[in-house]
Amino acid sequence: MRSRAILASLLVAIVNAAGCGGSSHQTVNPEAMLDAAAAHPISTANVEVDVRTQVRGVAQLSQPLRLRLDGPYISGGGERIPSFDWKFSASALGFPVGGKVASTGTNAYLSIYGDNYEVGTDPVARANARISQTPGLHPRSWFGRAKVDGQGNEGGVDCERISAPLRGDAMARDIAPLLGGLGLLEAPSVSGAASACVGFDDRVLHELEVRAVLGIPAGDRARLGGASSVDLDFDVVISDVGESEHISIPAGGGYRPIRDLALTLNDLGVPIPLG
């Protein structure tokens, strides 16, 4: 009987421990956590980005597209495009591709299929001029009424999981300058949901996920090959926040204009605006 009592006590202790979740972190008001993360912008970090899209209305893009990026990031401080040095892999048109994409803040580079391309300092300078005159991205404003979804560990940090419906108008305003190169006459409509994981100790954003539908205005569909909407799901995991990061461009030289790649894709039936 004594052994049974001891076993029963142990089982109760295990169940109680499991019910507590094994965490010493107390839940924090989700709006306060999001506000704190917005007050701690990320200057440097290592990021992992996973983007999944589905374009509706374009036969050549009927299959889902996926892009993964991984590497160091340095903020442009709202004055220029950020610097980054990312390996990438993608699945598009039924076949995988991989390479490297990098930015120094004054030029941007792409290495794919053994060829090196550059955007060029003049186009990047024009982009930087636009960035310095626009408010930039403010993911905090994308969150509607927020709720806590539990706890997690992202980027090596214990964090509070928070979710909310998207404020589509706020996100649409933020991404409109990024879509300027597509020649859109109107900003797309946006609907969906967002989630974040904010560190308990550092109050820094360590994960951001957005699941959205971008509706293409009728007047812009023809210039995008008939695209009516885009299903967008992206997930960014952020680690090593504030640590020193090194940026390098693709080795080998021989950089070709990025327009050459756009022309090749257009020949393959992929509608890439050429400006």
Residue pairs with C-beta under 8 A, 6 or more apart in sequence:
21 151
23 151
23 158
25 151
25 158
25 160
25 200
27 148
27 160
28 148
28 160
28 200
30 146
30 147
30 148
30 160
30 162
30 164
31 146
33 160
33 162
33 198
33 203
34 140
34 143
34 146
34 162
34 196
34 198
35 140
36 198
36 203
37 140
37 196
37 198
37 203
37 204
37 205
38 138
38 139
38 140
39 203
40 202
40 203
40 204
40 205
41 75
42 73
42 75
42 204
42 205
42 238
42 241
42 242
43 74
43 75
43 77
43 242
44 72
44 73
44 74
44 75
44 240
44 241
44 242
44 243
44 244
44 245
45 72
45 73
45 238
45 239
45 240
45 241
45 242
45 243
45 245
46 70
46 71
46 72
46 73
46 238
46 239
46 240
46 243
46 245
47 69
47 70
47 71
47 72
47 73
47 84
47 86
47 236
47 237
47 238
47 239
48 68
48 69
48 70
48 236
48 237
48 239
49 67
49 68
49 69
49 70
49 86
49 234
49 235
49 236
50 66
50 67
50 68
50 234
50 235
50 236
51 66
51 67
51 68
51 69
51 232
51 233
51 234
52 64
52 65
52 66
52 67
52 232
52 233
52 234
53 64
53 65
53 66
53 230
53 231
53 232
53 233
54 64
54 65
54 230
54 231
55 61
55 62
55 65
55 227
55 229
55 230
56 227
56 228
56 229
56 230
56 231
57 216
57 221
57 225
57 226
57 227
57 228
57 229
58 224
58 225
58 226
58 227
58 271
60 93
60 225
60 269
60 270
60 271
61 93
61 225
61 227
61 270
63 92
63 93
63 94
64 91
65 90
65 91
65 92
66 90
66 91
66 92
67 88
67 89
67 90
68 88
68 89
68 90
69 86
69 87
69 88
69 101
70 86
70 87
70 88
71 84
71 85
71 86
71 87
72 84
72 85
72 86
72 245
72 246
72 247
73 82
73 83
73 84
73 245
74 82
74 83
74 84
74 105
74 245
74 247
75 82
76 82
76 83
76 105
76 128
76 131
78 131
78 132
78 136
79 128
79 131
79 132
80 105
80 106
80 124
80 128
80 131
80 132
81 103
81 105
81 108
81 124
81 127
81 128
81 131
82 103
82 105
83 103
83 104
83 105
83 247
84 101
84 102
84 103
84 247
85 100
85 102
85 245
85 246
85 247
85 248
85 249
86 100
86 101
86 102
87 98
87 99
87 100
88 98
88 99
88 100
88 101
89 96
89 97
89 98
90 96
90 97
90 98
91 97
93 268
93 270
97 112
97 113
98 112
99 110
99 111
99 112
99 113
100 109
100 110
100 111
100 250
101 108
101 109
101 110
101 111
102 108
102 109
102 247
102 248
102 249
102 250
103 109
103 124
103 247
104 247
104 249
105 124
105 128
106 121
106 124
106 125
106 128
107 118
107 119
107 120
107 121
107 124
107 249
108 118
108 119
108 124
109 116
109 117
109 118
109 119
109 249
109 250
109 255
110 116
110 117
110 118
110 250
110 258
110 261
111 117
111 250
111 252
112 261
115 256
115 261
116 250
116 252
116 253
116 254
116 255
116 256
117 255
117 256
117 257
117 258
117 260
117 261
118 255
118 256
118 257
118 258
119 258
120 257
120 258
130 177
130 180
131 177
134 177
135 174
136 174
137 174
137 175
138 170
138 174
139 174
139 194
139 196
139 205
139 208
141 167
141 170
141 171
141 174
142 166
142 167
142 170
142 171
142 174
142 194
142 210
143 162
143 164
143 166
143 167
143 194
143 196
144 164
144 165
144 166
144 167
145 164
145 165
146 162
146 163
146 164
147 162
147 163
147 164
148 160
148 161
148 162
149 161
149 162
149 163
149 195
150 161
151 158
151 159
151 160
151 161
152 158
152 159
152 160
152 161
152 197
152 207
153 159
154 197
154 206
154 207
154 237
154 238
154 239
155 206
155 207
155 237
155 238
155 239
155 240
155 241
156 239
157 199
157 201
157 202
157 204
157 206
157 239
158 199
158 200
158 201
159 197
159 198
159 199
159 200
159 206
159 207
160 197
160 198
160 200
161 195
161 196
161 197
162 195
162 196
162 197
162 198
163 193
163 194
163 195
163 196
164 193
164 194
164 195
165 192
165 193
165 194
166 190
166 191
166 192
166 193
166 194
166 210
166 212
168 189
168 190
168 191
168 192
168 212
169 190
171 190
171 210
171 212
172 187
172 188
172 189
172 190
173 187
175 187
175 190
176 184
176 187
179 187
179 188
181 273
181 275
182 220
182 223
182 224
182 273
183 220
183 223
183 273
183 275
184 216
184 217
184 220
184 223
185 217
185 219
185 220
186 217
186 219
186 220
187 217
188 214
188 215
188 216
188 217
188 230
189 214
189 215
189 217
190 212
190 213
190 214
190 215
191 212
191 213
191 215
192 210
192 211
192 212
192 213
192 232
193 210
193 211
193 212
194 208
194 209
194 210
194 211
195 207
195 208
195 209
196 205
196 207
196 208
196 209
197 205
197 206
197 207
198 204
198 205
198 206
199 205
199 206
202 241
204 238
204 241
205 238
206 237
206 238
206 239
206 241
207 235
207 236
207 237
207 238
208 235
208 236
208 238
209 233
209 234
209 235
209 236
210 232
210 233
210 234
211 232
211 233
212 231
212 232
212 233
213 229
213 230
213 231
213 232
214 229
214 230
214 232
215 228
215 229
216 224
216 227
216 228
216 229
216 230
221 227
221 228
223 273
224 271
224 273
225 271
227 271
259 274
262 272
262 274
263 274
265 272
266 272
266 274
